[in-house]
């Protein structure tokens, strides 16, 4: 009986010890579960924030890509306009040079005409002078 009583006492002590360990394990497990849940929530919040930032960055990238495309198109338009202006200017310069040459030629002819008028007038004056000399003689 004595052995039985010792056995019962040992079983009781072991049962109490196992129950204490179970309680401690349960509280540790509960603590870990709470921590895991808290960390899970934090990480989900961080993931959501990062996804939101990623969406914002993608939107900004799309806006910048669209803006770059618009700038390239505007640049192409400006280059086309520049080429057209240069061509137009070259054409105008060519026509202006022809007009200057023509004006120079016409001025030269006018000068010749003036010279001829002066010569004709001198010759007329000389002829009148000779006619006057003949009439007087």
TORPA-4810 file (N, C-alpha, C, O; in nm, 3 decimals):
<nodes>
NODE_1_0.078_-0.117_0.000_0.000_0.000_0.000_0.085_0.127_0.000_0.058_0.228_-0.065_X
NODE_2_0.185_0.113_0.074_0.272_0.225_0.080_0.324_0.259_-0.059_0.329_0.375_-0.099_X
NODE_3_0.362_0.159_-0.129_0.411_0.177_-0.264_0.302_0.241_-0.350_0.329_0.328_-0.434_X
NODE_4_0.183_0.195_-0.328_0.070_0.249_-0.403_0.051_0.395_-0.370_0.031_0.476_-0.460_X
NODE_5_0.058_0.430_-0.246_0.043_0.570_-0.204_0.153_0.657_-0.263_0.127_0.769_-0.307_X
NODE_6_0.275_0.606_-0.265_0.387_0.679_-0.324_0.360_0.695_-0.473_0.380_0.801_-0.531_X
NODE_7_0.314_0.588_-0.531_0.283_0.593_-0.674_0.177_0.699_-0.701_0.192_0.778_-0.795_X
NODE_8_0.074_0.703_-0.623_-0.035_0.799_-0.638_0.019_0.939_-0.618_-0.015_1.032_-0.691_X
NODE_9_0.104_0.954_-0.518_0.163_1.085_-0.492_0.247_1.130_-0.612_0.240_1.245_-0.655_X
NODE_10_0.325_1.039_-0.663_0.410_1.070_-0.780_0.323_1.105_-0.901_0.352_1.199_-0.974_X
NODE_11_0.219_1.028_-0.919_0.130_1.054_-1.032_0.064_1.189_-1.013_0.047_1.264_-1.109_X
NODE_12_0.027_1.221_-0.893_-0.035_1.350_-0.863_0.062_1.463_-0.892_0.027_1.563_-0.955_X
NODE_13_0.185_1.448_-0.844_0.287_1.552_-0.866_0.312_1.565_-1.016_0.318_1.676_-1.069_X
NODE_14_0.326_1.453_-1.082_0.350_1.456_-1.228_0.232_1.517_-1.300_0.251_1.591_-1.396_X
NODE_15_0.114_1.487_-1.258_-0.006_1.542_-1.321_-0.008_1.693_-1.303_-0.037_1.768_-1.396_X
NODE_16_0.023_1.735_-1.179_0.027_1.880_-1.153_0.136_1.944_-1.239_0.115_2.050_-1.297_X
NODE_17_0.253_1.878_-1.246_0.363_1.932_-1.326_0.325_1.940_-1.474_0.349_2.040_-1.541_X
NODE_18_0.264_1.832_-1.523_0.221_1.829_-1.664_0.115_1.936_-1.687_0.117_2.003_-1.790_X
NODE_19_0.024_1.952_-1.594_-0.078_2.056_-1.607_-0.015_2.194_-1.607_-0.056_2.281_-1.684_X
NODE_20_0.084_2.215_-1.520_0.156_2.343_-1.518_0.228_2.367_-1.651_0.223_2.476_-1.708_X
NODE_21_0.294_2.263_-1.697_0.363_2.275_-1.826_0.263_2.302_-1.937_0.288_2.385_-2.024_X
NODE_22_0.150_2.234_-1.934_0.046_2.257_-2.034_-0.007_2.399_-2.027_-0.029_2.463_-2.130_X
NODE_23_-0.028_2.449_-1.904_-0.077_2.586_-1.887_0.027_2.683_-1.940_-0.004_2.777_-2.013_X
NODE_24_0.155_2.659_-1.901_0.263_2.745_-1.950_0.274_2.737_-2.102_0.288_2.838_-2.170_X
NODE_25_0.266_2.615_-2.154_0.273_2.596_-2.299_0.155_2.663_-2.366_0.168_2.722_-2.473_X
NODE_26_0.041_2.652_-2.304_-0.079_2.713_-2.361_-0.065_2.865_-2.363_-0.102_2.929_-2.461_X
NODE_27_-0.012_2.923_-2.255_0.005_3.069_-2.252_0.113_3.112_-2.351_0.100_3.215_-2.416_X
NODE_28_0.220_3.033_-2.361_0.324_3.063_-2.459_0.266_3.054_-2.600_0.291_3.139_-2.685_X
NODE_29_0.188_2.948_-2.624_0.125_2.930_-2.754_0.031_3.046_-2.784_0.028_3.098_-2.895_X
NODE_30_-0.046_3.085_-2.685_-0.138_3.196_-2.700_-0.062_3.325_-2.730_-0.102_3.404_-2.815_X
NODE_31_0.051_3.344_-2.660_0.135_3.462_-2.684_0.190_3.460_-2.826_0.190_3.562_-2.895_X
NODE_32_0.236_3.344_-2.867_0.287_3.332_-3.004_0.178_3.355_-3.107_0.201_3.418_-3.211_X
NODE_33_0.059_3.304_-3.078_-0.052_3.326_-3.172_-0.087_3.473_-3.182_-0.113_3.524_-3.291_X
NODE_34_-0.088_3.543_-3.067_-0.116_3.687_-3.068_-0.008_3.762_-3.146_-0.037_3.849_-3.228_X
NODE_35_0.117_3.725_-3.117_0.228_3.790_-3.188_0.221_3.762_-3.338_0.240_3.851_-3.421_X
NODE_36_0.193_3.636_-3.372_0.181_3.599_-3.512_0.069_3.677_-3.580_0.085_3.725_-3.692_X
NODE_37_-0.042_3.691_-3.512_-0.156_3.765_-3.566_-0.119_3.913_-3.584_-0.151_3.974_-3.686_X
NODE_38_-0.052_3.969_-3.483_-0.012_4.111_-3.492_0.086_4.131_-3.607_0.071_4.225_-3.686_X
NODE_39_0.186_4.044_-3.617_0.284_4.055_-3.727_0.217_4.035_-3.862_0.250_4.103_-3.960_X
NODE_40_0.124_3.941_-3.867_0.051_3.916_-3.991_-0.024_4.042_-4.034_-0.022_4.079_-4.151_X
NODE_41_-0.090_4.108_-3.939_-0.163_4.231_-3.969_-0.068_4.343_-4.013_-0.098_4.417_-4.107_X
NODE_42_0.048_4.353_-3.943_0.146_4.455_-3.982_0.197_4.431_-4.124_0.203_4.523_-4.206_X
NODE_43_0.231_4.305_-4.151_0.282_4.273_-4.284_0.176_4.294_-4.392_0.207_4.342_-4.501_X
NODE_44_0.053_4.260_-4.361_-0.055_4.287_-4.458_-0.068_4.437_-4.484_-0.087_4.479_-4.597_X
NODE_45_-0.057_4.516_-4.376_-0.061_4.662_-4.392_0.054_4.711_-4.478_0.035_4.797_-4.565_X
NODE_46_0.173_4.658_-4.455_0.289_4.697_-4.534_0.273_4.656_-4.680_0.305_4.732_-4.771_X
NODE_47_0.222_4.534_-4.701_0.199_4.487_-4.838_0.097_4.577_-4.907_0.115_4.613_-5.023_X
NODE_48_-0.009_4.612_-4.837_-0.111_4.701_-4.896_-0.051_4.837_-4.930_-0.077_4.892_-5.036_X
NODE_49_0.032_4.891_-4.838_0.098_5.019_-4.865_0.189_5.010_-4.986_0.190_5.098_-5.072_X
NODE_50_0.266_4.902_-4.992_0.358_4.883_-5.105_0.281_4.866_-5.237_0.322_4.919_-5.340_X
NODE_51_0.170_4.793_-5.232_0.088_4.778_-5.353_0.031_4.912_-5.397_0.025_4.943_-5.516_X
NODE_52_-0.011_4.992_-5.300_-0.062_5.125_-5.330_0.047_5.213_-5.391_0.024_5.281_-5.491_X
NODE_53_0.168_5.210_-5.331_0.280_5.286_-5.386_0.314_5.238_-5.527_0.341_5.319_-5.616_X
NODE_54_0.312_5.107_-5.547_0.341_5.051_-5.679_0.239_5.099_-5.782_0.276_5.135_-5.894_X
NODE_55_0.114_5.101_-5.745_0.009_5.150_-5.834_0.032_5.298_-5.867_0.020_5.339_-5.982_X
NODE_56_0.066_5.376_-5.764_0.094_5.519_-5.786_0.214_5.538_-5.880_0.210_5.620_-5.971_X
NODE_57_0.318_5.460_-5.856_0.438_5.471_-5.939_0.407_5.429_-6.083_0.456_5.492_-6.177_X
NODE_58_0.327_5.325_-6.101_0.289_5.283_-6.237_0.210_5.393_-6.306_0.229_5.420_-6.425_X
NODE_59_0.119_5.458_-6.231_0.042_5.569_-6.288_0.133_5.684_-6.329_0.118_5.741_-6.437_X
NODE_60_0.228_5.716_-6.241_0.324_5.822_-6.273_0.406_5.785_-6.396_0.430_5.868_-6.483_X
NODE_61_0.448_5.659_-6.402_0.526_5.613_-6.518_0.445_5.626_-6.646_0.497_5.672_-6.748_X
NODE_62_0.319_5.586_-6.642_0.232_5.599_-6.759_0.216_5.745_-6.799_0.222_5.779_-6.917_X
NODE_63_0.197_5.833_-6.699_0.185_5.977_-6.727_0.312_6.030_-6.792_0.307_6.104_-6.890_X
NODE_64_0.427_5.991_-6.736_0.554_6.038_-6.791_0.579_5.982_-6.931_0.630_6.052_-7.019_X
NODE_65_0.543_5.857_-6.952_0.558_5.797_-7.085_0.471_5.871_-7.186_0.515_5.898_-7.298_X
NODE_66_0.348_5.902_-7.147_0.256_5.976_-7.235_0.312_6.117_-7.261_0.308_6.166_-7.374_X
NODE_67_0.365_6.180_-7.156_0.422_6.315_-7.170_0.543_6.312_-7.263_0.558_6.400_-7.348_X
NODE_68_0.629_6.211_-7.248_0.746_6.197_-7.335_0.701_6.180_-7.479_0.757_6.240_-7.570_X
NODE_69_0.599_6.096_-7.501_0.546_6.073_-7.636_0.495_6.205_-7.695_0.521_6.235_-7.812_X
NODE_70_0.423_6.283_-7.614_0.371_6.412_-7.660_0.486_6.507_-7.694_0.480_6.579_-7.793_X
NODE_71_0.590_6.508_-7.609_0.706_6.593_-7.636_0.777_6.551_-7.765_0.819_6.636_-7.844_X
NODE_72_0.789_6.420_-7.786_0.853_6.371_-7.909_0.771_6.411_-8.031_0.826_6.451_-8.133_X
NODE_73_0.639_6.401_-8.020_0.553_6.442_-8.132_0.565_6.592_-8.157_0.573_6.635_-8.272_X
NODE_74_0.566_6.671_-8.049_0.582_6.816_-8.065_0.718_6.848_-8.126_0.729_6.937_-8.209_X
NODE_75_0.821_6.775_-8.084_0.954_6.794_-8.140_0.955_6.761_-8.289_1.012_6.835_-8.370_X
NODE_76_0.891_6.650_-8.325_0.881_6.614_-8.467_0.809_6.723_-8.545_0.852_6.760_-8.655_X
NODE_77_0.701_6.775_-8.489_0.626_6.883_-8.556_0.715_7.006_-8.574_0.715_7.069_-8.680_X
NODE_78_0.791_7.040_-8.469_0.881_7.156_-8.477_0.990_7.134_-8.581_1.024_7.225_-8.656_X
NODE_79_1.045_7.014_-8.586_1.148_6.985_-8.685_1.092_6.993_-8.826_1.157_7.044_-8.917_X
NODE_80_0.969_6.942_-8.844_0.904_6.952_-8.976_0.882_7.098_-9.014_0.908_7.139_-9.127_X
NODE_81_0.833_7.176_-8.917_0.808_7.318_-8.942_0.940_7.389_-8.973_0.944_7.477_-9.059_X
NODE_82_1.047_7.352_-8.902_1.177_7.412_-8.928_1.224_7.381_-9.070_1.270_7.469_-9.141_X
NODE_83_1.211_7.254_-9.110_1.251_7.217_-9.246_1.170_7.294_-9.349_1.225_7.342_-9.448_X
NODE_84_1.039_7.305_-9.326_0.953_7.378_-9.418_0.993_7.525_-9.422_0.995_7.587_-9.529_X
NODE_85_1.025_7.582_-9.306_1.065_7.723_-9.299_1.198_7.744_-9.371_1.214_7.841_-9.446_X
NODE_86_1.292_7.654_-9.349_1.422_7.665_-9.416_1.404_7.656_-9.567_1.463_7.734_-9.642_X
NODE_87_1.322_7.561_-9.611_1.297_7.546_-9.755_1.231_7.672_-9.809_1.269_7.722_-9.915_X
NODE_88_1.133_7.721_-9.738_1.063_7.842_-9.780_1.158_7.961_-9.783_1.154_8.043_-9.876_X
NODE_89_1.245_7.971_-9.683_1.342_8.079_-9.677_1.442_8.071_-9.792_1.476_8.172_-9.852_X
NODE_90_1.488_7.950_-9.821_1.580_7.931_-9.934_1.513_7.972_-10.064_1.575_8.037_-10.149_X
NODE_91_1.386_7.933_-10.081_1.312_7.971_-10.202_1.298_8.122_-10.209_1.319_8.182_-10.315_X
NODE_92_1.263_8.184_-10.096_1.248_8.330_-10.092_1.381_8.399_-10.124_1.384_8.496_-10.199_X
NODE_93_1.489_8.347_-10.066_1.622_8.404_-10.090_1.659_8.394_-10.237_1.715_8.488_-10.295_X
NODE_94_1.628_8.281_-10.297_1.655_8.262_-10.440_1.576_8.362_-10.523_1.631_8.426_-10.613_X
NODE_95_1.447_8.376_-10.492_1.364_8.472_-10.567_1.412_8.615_-10.542_1.410_8.698_-10.634_X
NODE_96_1.454_8.645_-10.420_1.505_8.778_-10.388_1.632_8.808_-10.465_1.650_8.918_-10.518_X
NODE_97_1.722_8.708_-10.473_1.846_8.727_-10.550_1.815_8.751_-10.697_1.878_8.836_-10.761_X
NODE_98_1.719_8.677_-10.752_1.679_8.700_-10.892_1.623_8.840_-10.909_1.653_8.908_-11.008_X
NODE_99_1.541_8.884_-10.813_1.484_9.019_-10.822_1.594_9.124_-10.811_1.589_9.225_-10.882_X
NODE_100_1.692_9.102_-10.724_1.803_9.197_-10.711_1.881_9.204_-10.841_1.916_9.313_-10.888_X
NODE_101_1.908_9.087_-10.900_1.980_9.084_-11.029_1.899_9.157_-11.136_1.954_9.235_-11.214_X
NODE_102_1.771_9.132_-11.140_1.684_9.195_-11.238_1.683_9.347_-11.217_1.694_9.424_-11.313_X
NODE_103_1.670_9.389_-11.090_1.673_9.532_-11.059_1.806_9.595_-11.100_1.809_9.705_-11.154_X
NODE_104_1.916_9.524_-11.073_2.048_9.576_-11.112_2.054_9.591_-11.263_2.104_9.692_-11.314_X
NODE_105_2.004_9.491_-11.335_2.003_9.498_-11.482_1.917_9.614_-11.528_1.957_9.690_-11.617_X
NODE_106_1.797_9.629_-11.468_1.708_9.739_-11.507_1.770_9.875_-11.472_1.758_9.970_-11.550_X
NODE_107_1.835_9.884_-11.355_1.903_10.009_-11.320_2.012_10.042_-11.421_2.030_10.157_-11.461_X
NODE_108_2.084_9.938_-11.461_2.189_9.957_-11.561_2.130_10.007_-11.692_2.184_10.098_-11.756_X
NODE_109_2.017_9.947_-11.731_1.951_9.992_-11.855_1.898_10.133_-11.840_1.905_10.212_-11.934_X
NODE_110_1.845_10.166_-11.720_1.798_10.303_-11.695_1.913_10.402_-11.705_1.900_10.510_-11.764_X
NODE_111_2.027_10.364_-11.647_2.145_10.451_-11.655_2.185_10.471_-11.800_2.217_10.583_-11.842_X
NODE_112_2.183_10.362_-11.879_2.215_10.374_-12.022_2.115_10.464_-12.092_2.152_10.547_-12.175_X
NODE_113_1.987_10.446_-12.057_1.882_10.528_-12.118_1.904_10.675_-12.083_1.891_10.762_-12.169_X
NODE_114_1.938_10.704_-11.956_1.966_10.841_-11.913_2.084_10.897_-11.990_2.082_11.010_-12.039_X
NODE_115_2.188_10.812_-12.001_2.306_10.856_-12.076_2.269_10.886_-12.220_2.316_10.983_-12.279_X
NODE_116_2.183_10.800_-12.277_2.140_10.821_-12.415_2.057_10.949_-12.427_2.071_11.023_-12.524_X
NODE_117_1.971_10.975_-12.328_1.891_11.098_-12.330_1.981_11.220_-12.325_1.962_11.317_-12.398_X
NODE_118_2.081_11.213_-12.236_2.175_11.325_-12.225_2.248_11.343_-12.357_2.266_11.455_-12.404_X
NODE_119_2.291_11.233_-12.417_2.363_11.241_-12.545_2.273_11.297_-12.653_2.314_11.382_-12.731_X
NODE_120_2.150_11.249_-12.657_2.053_11.297_-12.757_2.030_11.446_-12.736_2.026_11.522_-12.832_X
NODE_121_2.013_11.487_-12.610_1.990_11.630_-12.583_2.111_11.712_-12.623_2.096_11.821_-12.679_X
NODE_122_2.230_11.663_-12.594_2.352_11.734_-12.633_2.361_11.745_-12.783_2.395_11.850_-12.838_X
NODE_123_2.328_11.631_-12.849_2.335_11.633_-12.995_2.231_11.729_-13.052_2.256_11.799_-13.150_X
NODE_124_2.111_11.730_-12.989_2.008_11.824_-13.035_2.055_11.968_-13.016_2.038_12.053_-13.102_X
NODE_125_2.116_11.992_-12.897_2.166_12.127_-12.870_2.275_12.165_-12.969_2.281_12.278_-13.018_X
NODE_126_2.361_12.071_-12.997_2.467_12.097_-13.094_2.408_12.122_-13.232_2.450_12.213_-13.304_X
NODE_127_2.307_12.041_-13.267_2.245_12.058_-13.399_2.176_12.192_-13.404_2.185_12.258_-13.508_X
NODE_128_2.110_12.237_-13.303_2.046_12.368_-13.300_2.150_12.479_-13.309_2.133_12.580_-13.377_X
NODE_129_2.257_12.454_-13.237_2.365_12.554_-13.242_2.420_12.566_-13.383_2.449_12.678_-13.426_X
NODE_130_2.434_12.460_-13.455_2.483_12.465_-13.590_2.379_12.526_-13.680_2.411_12.600_-13.773_X
NODE_131_2.252_12.495_-13.652_2.145_12.555_-13.731_2.143_12.706_-13.708_2.119_12.783_-13.802_X
NODE_132_2.167_12.748_-13.590_2.169_12.890_-13.558_2.288_12.955_-13.625_2.279_13.067_-13.676_X
NODE_133_2.397_12.886_-13.623_2.517_12.941_-13.689_2.489_12.953_-13.837_2.530_13.052_-13.896_X
NODE_134_2.422_12.859_-13.899_2.391_12.863_-14.042_2.293_12.976_-14.070_2.306_13.049_-14.168_X
NODE_135_2.196_12.989_-13.983_2.096_13.093_-14.004_2.164_13.230_-13.990_2.131_13.320_-14.068_X
NODE_136_2.252_13.249_-13.899_2.318_13.375_-13.876_2.415_13.401_-13.993_2.435_13.518_-14.027_X
NODE_137_2.470_13.309_-14.052_2.566_13.332_-14.160_2.492_13.352_-14.282_2.552_13.373_-14.387_X
</nodes>
